[in-house]
């Protein structure tokens, strides 16, 4: 039986922290689907197509698939044949929201488990919003993101 894991997020943009979790999820699943969410509640910097393309450049592995989705994660996971949802926890403050979402997803898709991963120690502080803020003001993000993402950020902010 193929073990399929879903790693959902907005990835606006993908960071080295996201890359770390994707690779680690790949270690305990046969296939990882990076599920790029269409989030109507957010105004992303990058379009959905741009985010998907940047993830493809940052994470090249035949066992990793990048797809976008709209709607309920539980429905997407079921349709993809996934048995795991992978979520990252950077700090205790992430836990309450993630715990609530995990319980709701379990309610909606009882056969799909949520697994929490803690990022690598040196990436714990990293978030897409921090990367965008640093890049917006011309700061160096080269250690925080893939070179293709750094270039895309520079293009967006005209730096």
Long-range contacts (C-beta under 8 A, 24 or more apart in sequence): 2-30, 2-31, 2-81, 3-28, 3-29, 3-30, 3-31, 3-83, 3-84, 4-29, 4-30, 4-31, 4-32, 4-33, 4-80, 4-81, 4-82, 4-83, 4-84, 5-29, 5-31, 5-32, 5-33, 5-82, 5-83, 5-84, 5-85, 5-86, 5-115, 6-32, 6-33, 6-35, 6-73, 6-76, 6-77, 6-80, 6-82, 6-84, 6-85, 6-86, 7-32, 7-33, 7-34, 7-35, 7-85, 7-86, 7-87, 8-35, 8-36, 8-37, 8-69, 8-73, 8-76, 8-85, 8-87, 9-34, 9-35, 9-36, 9-37, 10-36, 10-37, 10-39, 10-42, 10-44, 10-51, 10-128, 11-36, 11-51, 11-54, 11-55, 11-128, 12-42, 12-44, 12-45, 12-46, 12-51, 12-128, 12-132, 13-45, 13-46, 13-51, 13-54, 13-128, 13-131, 13-132, 13-145, 13-149, 13-152, 13-153, 14-51, 14-54, 14-55, 14-58, 14-59, 14-128, 14-145, 14-146, 14-149, 15-123, 15-126, 15-127, 15-128, 15-131, 15-144, 15-145, 15-149, 16-123, 16-126, 16-143, 16-144, 16-145, 16-146, 17-88, 17-90, 17-119, 17-120, 17-123, 17-124, 17-126, 17-127, 18-88, 18-128, 19-58, 19-59, 19-146, 20-119, 20-120, 20-123, 21-86, 21-88, 21-117, 21-119, 22-59, 22-64, 23-59, 23-61, 24-117, 25-84, 25-86, 25-115, 25-117, 26-61, 26-63, 26-64, 29-84, 30-63, 31-63, 31-64, 31-65, 32-63, 32-64, 32-65, 32-86, 33-64, 33-65, 33-66, 33-67, 33-80, 33-82, 34-59, 34-64, 34-65, 34-66, 34-67, 35-67, 35-68, 35-69, 35-73, 35-76, 35-80, 36-66, 36-67, 36-68, 36-69, 37-68, 37-69, 37-70, 37-73, 38-68, 38-69, 38-70, 45-132, 45-156, 46-152, 46-156, 50-152, 54-146, 54-148, 54-149, 54-152, 57-146, 57-148, 57-149, 58-145, 58-146, 58-148, 58-149, 72-108, 73-105, 74-104, 74-105, 74-108, 74-109, 74-112, 75-108, 75-109, 77-105, 77-109, 77-112, 78-109, 78-111, 78-112, 82-112, 83-111, 83-112, 83-113, 84-112, 84-113, 84-114, 84-115, 85-112, 85-113, 85-114, 85-115, 86-114, 86-115, 86-117, 87-114, 87-115, 87-116, 87-117, 88-116, 88-117, 88-118, 88-119, 89-116, 89-117, 89-118, 90-118, 90-119, 90-124, 90-125, 90-126, 90-127, 91-124, 135-159
